[in-house]
């Protein structure tokens, strides 16, 4: 921005440039950044940032996310995961193979129903989901 457009152009010639004579405009009177959070800025921290200080829970050294990765998909969405495969084998002797893991899911849960038999390949499956897949004439194949 050119100098002529700066708002302090209006304050040229006035001694304290709008910052007052008594209090004065000093560099960092309260400290820089979050300084004084436990001391002179305590009220602000407690009011607007509760829980900022301190610890909660137990530490878990070298937390590995892979073993707990288990996105879920319900039985009613299985056919929608692989519509081209399901359509190909509809009303035929052969059965569609739906690999849930390649579609980004780790576990099959039992909400809804499945309309056609399918071989479902997954890492984890709930008891209800397995029951519904088998009732439709399909099979659950567990993979590593």
C-alpha positions, 0 to 999 in steps of 0.5 A: 500500500502506498504511504499516502493511503496509510491511516497514520498520515492523518496523525502526522504532527500530533505528538502521541499519534493517538496512543495517549500521553500517559499510558504510552505506546510501548513495545510488548507491555504484557509480554509476547505471545501467550506470556503470562497465561498462568500469571497476569493473563490468567483470567483470559486463559481461564475464561476463553481457553479452559483446559489449556494447561495441564494433562489428561489421561495416560501416555501411550508411547509409540502409538501405532494407528494401523492395528486399530484402523477399522472403518465400518460398512453396513450390509445394506451398502455392500451391493452399492460398493461394487455395483458393476460386479453385483449387476454382472452376477444378478440372477445367475448361477455364479456369485459376486465377490465383494472385497471390502478391504480394497474399497477402504473398509475393515469391518462389515456391520449388520444394519439393513439387508442384502438382496443377492448372494455374495462372497464378502471378503473382509478382515472383521465381521459382526455376528449379525452381518455374517448371519444376514449374508449367509441367509441371503445365500452368500459367504463371508471370507476373512482375510488378513 
